[in-house]
Each structure stands twice: as C-alpha cells, then as structure tokens.
Amino acid sequence: MVRGGTATDFIRNLTVCSIVFVMRLHNLISIKEKRRDLRNNMTASEKLLWSELKNDKLRYRFRRQFSIGYYIVDFYCPKKKLAIELDGEVHVSQKEYDQIRDKFMKEFGILVVRFQNNDIRNNLNMVLKQIKELLTLD
C-alpha cells in the first residue's frame, strides 16, 4: 500500500507522470524562440544538408532544429530516433558539453551522428550515404 491509495493507484499515477514527461521532452515551449531563431539563421552547411533531407527525400521525415529536453539538435528523424549534428569550429571548445548531450540522447534511445561542416561542403555524397545506412538500421 502507498499512502493515499493502493499500489495500483501509485503505478497509474507514475505512468501518467511519465507520459506527461515524455510529451514535454520534445520541442519545449520555453525554447521555442531559440529553435525558430536557429531555423531562420542556418549555416551554409545546414542549408545544404537540409536541402537533401527535407520533403522525405531519403524516405524518412526529418525535423530541423528540433529540441530534445533542453538540447536542440540540427536534424532529427523521429521514426528512426536519429539525430544529426553538424560540427563547426564552436564544437572544438565544447567537446565535454557535446559528450554530456550525446549521453542524454542515448538514454532516450536516440542515436547521435556528427559530421564536420567541411564534410558537408566537400563530400556531401559520402555524408548522405552514411545517413542512408543509418536509416536502414533497426
């Protein structure tokens, strides 16, 4: 027995709380403006990759500047739980932050793959091939 109800009531309430948490895990309202700003000010590499990901061109829907918790990923495929991050010079100084962030994503079953901006600009076909391979994984 749990104070104020049965064990079943406790489990039911826990389940409801978990569902609410999961619903609020993605695209939190508190960072909506930040996501919008990032979408409106994409880097050249982000624009180039987005042109290949949008409109289900790889047979899967991708979202851009999608938040998971308080983290915003560059591109996200919800169906495959695949997050794509493009790393520029700013990521050189934030490796520890990126590791913590990637660990958070992994706890929710999200695979994070990172590409350098140079790879997008200079070898887009190789990047797309790798993404397609990841999309075929179960």
N, C-alpha and C positions, 0 to 999 in steps of 0.2 A: 504494500500500500504506500502511496505517496500522499503527503499532506495535502488535503483539499480535494482528493479524488483517488481513483484507482490507478493502478499501473497502466491500464489500457488508456485512461484519460491522459496520463502523462505522455505516453508514446504518441497518441493522437496529436497532442499539443506540440510535441517535439517535431513531428512530421510537418505540421502546418508552419511552424517557425522555420524549418529547413526549406520548405517550398518558398516562403517569402524571401529568405536569404538568397536562394538561387535566382529568383526572379530579379532581385536587385543586384546581382553580381554583374550583369551586363548593362552597359550604357547608363550608368548612374546619372541622375538628373544634375547632381552637383558639379559634374564636369562636362556637361553638355556644350557649354560655350567654348571650352578648350578644344573639344573634338571638332566643333564647327570651324573654329579658327584654323586648326591643323588641316582640315579638308580644303579650306579656301586658300591655304598657303603651302601647298605641297611642293616638295623639292622637285627638281627636274627628274631625278631617278624615280621618285614616287609616281610622278605623272606618266613616265614611260612604262613602268611596270603596271600601273593601273589600267593603261590603255589595252594591255594584254589580258588582264584579269576580269574587267568589268563585262557586264552583259553575258555572263555564263560562258565565256569563250573557251574555258577549259572544262566545260560541262558541270561546273560547280559554282555556286554563288559565293562571291566574296564581298565582304564589307570593308570599307576603308576607314581608318582612324576609329576603330571600334574599341570600346573600353571593357575591360575585364577587371572587376574590382576597381581600384583607383588607378590602374595602369591602362595606357592607351597603346594598342598595337597598330602598326601601319596597315596591315591587311589581315582579315580573319575569315576563314571558311567554317561556319558553324557546323555544317553537316559532317565535316571530317575533323573538326576540332584542331585545325591547323592555323597557326599564327605565323605571319611572315613579317620579319623586321628588316629594314634596310639600315645598315650602319654606315654612318659618315664619320667625320672627324670627331664629333662630340662624343661618340661612343668609346673612343680611346681613353678618355678620362673618367668614364663611368662604368668600367667593367664589373666592379663589385655590385653596383646597382642593377646592372643587367642580369647578373647571376641570381640575385635575390628575386628579381622579377620573373625570370625564367623558372625558378623553383616554384614560385607561387602558381604560375600557369600549369606546371607539371602536376601539382597537387589536384588540379581540376581536370586532369587528363588531356590537357592541351599541349600539343607538340609545337615548339617554337623553332623556326628555322631562320637563320640570319644570313643575309647576303650583304656584301660590301657595295656601296654605291658604284664603285668602279666596275664591279661585275655586271651591274645592270646596264651601264653605259657601253661597256666594251664587249660583253659576252652574254647578251640577253637570251639568245637561244639556249645556251647551257643552263641558265637560271630557270627558264621555262621548262626545260627537260627535267630538271631536278624537282621542280614543283609538281609536274605531272606524275613523276614516280611516287612522290609522297602522297598524292591524291589517290593512288591505286592501293595504298597500304590499308589493311583493315585493323 
